[in-house]
Amino acid sequence: MTLWAALAISLAAFVYSAGALYGIHRDNELIKQLTSGKDVAVNKIISGEPELRLARAFYFKQKHRYDEALSTLSLIMDKGDQKFQAKARYNLGNLYLEQAVQQVKAMNMNEALPLAGLAKQAYRQALALDSGNWDAKYNFEVAMRLLPEMDRVDMPDDEPNNQKSQLWTTVPGFPRGLP
C-alpha cells in the first residue's frame, strides 16, 4: 500500500512540474513574440507572470504607445522581487526619458521638464532597489544632464542667436562606455 501511495505522490509531482514547465515555455514564447514586434492578446498576458507584462510594456514603448505602456507598467511596479521591481522602474524611467527627449527635440520645453523629472525619480527608485544596475545609473546621468539643458533653454537671453552655442559649451560631455 505504501508503494502505491509513493507512486501516486510521484505521479502528482510529475504532472505539477510538467504543467509549470509548460507555463514557463508558453510565457517565454509570448515574450519572444512581443520583443520581436508582434502584439499578443491581453487574455494570454493576464494569467502570466509579471515579466510577461513587462515585455508587453516594452512592446508598447517601441510602438510609441506611451499611455498603454505606462498603464501596463503601473500594474507590475510592486510585483516580484527587488530586482524585478528595479527593472520595472528602470523601464518606467526609460519611458519618461524617451518622451522628454522627443519633447526637447520638438522644442516643447514645458512638456519636457516634468517628463525628465519623472524619469529621474524612476531611476532613483530603481537604483534604491538595485544599486548595481549600471544601465539605470547611466540613464539617470543622461536625465540629470538633460534637465540643466532645458533650464538653460527656458531662461531669457539677451542674444537669442548665441543661446544655442552657450548651451552646448556649458554642458559637459555625455558619459561614455555603455550602449
C-alpha positions as CSV (number, residue, x, y, z in Angstrom):
1,M,0.0,0.0,0.0
2,T,2.8,2.5,0.8
3,L,4.4,1.8,-2.6
4,W,1.1,2.8,-4.3
5,A,0.9,6.0,-2.3
6,A,4.5,6.9,-3.1
7,L,3.8,6.2,-6.8
8,A,0.7,8.4,-6.7
9,I,2.6,11.2,-5.0
10,S,5.4,11.0,-7.5
11,L,3.0,11.0,-10.4
12,A,1.2,14.1,-9.0
13,A,4.5,15.9,-8.6
14,F,5.5,15.0,-12.1
15,V,2.2,16.3,-13.5
16,Y,2.6,19.5,-11.5
17,S,6.2,20.0,-12.7
18,A,5.2,19.4,-16.3
19,G,2.4,21.9,-16.1
20,A,4.8,24.5,-14.6
21,L,7.3,23.9,-17.3
22,Y,4.7,24.3,-20.0
23,G,3.6,27.6,-18.4
24,I,7.2,28.9,-18.4
25,H,7.6,27.8,-22.0
26,R,4.3,29.5,-23.0
27,D,5.3,32.7,-21.3
28,N,8.8,32.6,-22.9
29,E,7.2,32.2,-26.4
30,L,4.9,35.2,-25.7
31,I,7.8,37.3,-24.5
32,K,9.7,36.4,-27.7
33,Q,6.7,37.3,-29.8
34,L,6.4,40.7,-28.0
35,T,10.1,41.6,-28.3
36,S,10.0,40.8,-32.0
37,G,7.3,43.4,-32.5
38,K,4.1,41.3,-32.6
39,D,1.3,42.0,-30.3
40,V,-0.2,39.4,-28.0
41,A,-3.9,39.2,-26.9
42,V,-4.4,40.6,-23.4
43,N,-6.2,37.5,-22.2
44,K,-3.0,35.5,-22.7
45,I,-1.0,38.0,-20.7
46,I,-3.3,38.4,-17.7
47,S,-2.7,34.9,-16.5
48,G,1.1,35.1,-17.0
49,E,4.0,36.2,-14.8
50,P,4.8,39.9,-14.3
51,E,7.7,39.5,-16.7
52,L,5.2,39.0,-19.5
53,R,3.5,42.3,-18.7
54,L,6.9,44.0,-18.7
55,A,7.6,42.6,-22.1
56,R,4.2,44.0,-23.3
57,A,5.1,47.4,-21.8
58,F,8.3,47.3,-23.8
59,Y,6.3,46.4,-26.9
60,F,4.1,49.4,-26.4
61,K,7.1,51.7,-25.8
62,Q,8.7,50.5,-29.1
63,K,5.4,51.3,-30.9
64,H,5.3,54.8,-29.2
65,R,2.1,53.9,-27.4
66,Y,3.2,55.5,-24.2
67,D,-0.1,55.7,-22.3
68,E,-0.6,51.9,-22.7
69,A,3.0,51.2,-21.7
70,L,2.5,53.4,-18.6
71,S,-0.7,51.7,-17.6
72,T,0.9,48.3,-18.1
73,L,3.9,49.2,-16.0
74,S,1.8,50.6,-13.3
75,L,0.2,47.2,-12.8
76,I,3.5,45.5,-12.1
77,M,5.5,48.1,-10.1
78,D,5.2,46.2,-6.8
79,K,5.2,42.7,-8.2
80,G,8.1,40.2,-7.9
81,D,11.4,40.5,-6.0
82,Q,13.5,43.7,-5.6
83,K,15.5,43.1,-8.9
84,F,12.2,42.8,-10.9
85,Q,10.8,46.0,-9.2
86,A,14.0,47.8,-10.0
87,K,13.7,46.6,-13.7
88,A,10.1,47.8,-13.9
89,R,11.1,51.3,-12.5
90,Y,14.1,51.4,-14.9
91,N,11.7,50.8,-17.8
92,L,9.4,53.4,-16.5
93,G,12.3,55.9,-16.4
94,N,13.2,54.9,-20.0
95,L,9.6,55.6,-21.0
96,Y,9.6,59.1,-19.5
97,L,13.1,59.9,-20.7
98,E,12.3,58.9,-24.3
99,Q,9.2,61.2,-24.2
100,A,11.3,64.0,-22.6
101,V,13.9,63.7,-25.4
102,Q,11.2,63.8,-28.0
103,Q,9.8,67.0,-26.5
104,V,13.2,68.6,-26.3
105,K,13.7,67.9,-30.0
106,A,10.4,69.5,-30.7
107,M,11.4,72.4,-28.5
108,N,8.4,71.8,-26.2
109,M,10.4,72.6,-23.0
110,N,7.3,73.0,-20.8
111,E,6.2,69.4,-21.6
112,A,9.8,68.0,-21.4
113,L,10.6,69.4,-18.0
114,P,8.2,67.3,-15.9
115,L,8.9,64.2,-18.0
116,A,12.6,64.5,-17.3
117,G,11.8,64.9,-13.6
118,L,9.7,61.8,-13.6
119,A,12.4,59.9,-15.4
120,K,15.0,60.9,-12.8
121,Q,12.6,59.9,-10.0
122,A,12.0,56.4,-11.6
123,Y,15.8,55.9,-12.0
124,R,16.4,56.9,-8.3
125,Q,13.8,54.4,-7.2
126,A,15.4,51.7,-9.4
127,L,18.8,52.4,-8.0
128,A,17.5,52.3,-4.4
129,L,16.2,48.8,-5.1
130,D,19.3,47.7,-7.1
131,S,22.3,49.8,-6.7
132,G,24.3,47.7,-9.1
133,N,22.1,48.4,-12.1
134,W,24.6,50.1,-14.4
135,D,22.0,50.8,-17.1
136,A,19.9,52.8,-14.6
137,K,23.0,54.7,-13.4
138,Y,23.9,55.6,-17.0
139,N,20.3,56.7,-17.9
140,F,20.0,58.6,-14.7
141,E,23.1,60.5,-15.6
142,V,21.6,61.3,-19.0
143,A,18.4,62.5,-17.4
144,M,20.4,64.6,-15.0
145,R,22.3,66.3,-17.9
146,L,19.1,66.8,-19.9
147,L,17.4,68.8,-17.1
148,P,20.1,71.6,-17.0
149,E,19.9,71.9,-20.7
150,M,16.2,72.6,-20.5
151,D,16.6,75.1,-17.7
152,R,19.2,77.0,-19.8
153,V,16.9,77.0,-22.8
154,D,14.0,78.3,-20.8
155,M,16.0,81.2,-19.4
156,P,15.5,84.5,-21.3
157,D,18.7,85.5,-23.1
158,D,19.7,89.0,-24.4
159,E,21.3,87.4,-27.5
160,P,19.0,84.8,-29.0
161,N,21.5,83.8,-31.7
162,N,24.1,83.0,-29.1
163,Q,21.8,80.9,-26.9
164,K,22.5,77.5,-28.5
165,S,26.2,77.9,-28.5
166,Q,26.2,78.9,-24.8
167,L,24.1,75.9,-24.0
168,W,26.4,73.3,-25.5
169,T,29.6,74.8,-24.3
170,T,28.4,74.7,-20.7
171,V,27.1,71.1,-20.7
172,P,29.8,68.6,-20.1
173,G,30.1,65.6,-22.5
174,F,27.8,62.6,-22.0
175,P,29.3,59.6,-20.2
176,R,30.8,57.0,-22.4
177,G,31.1,53.3,-22.1
178,L,27.6,51.9,-22.1
179,P,25.4,51.4,-25.2
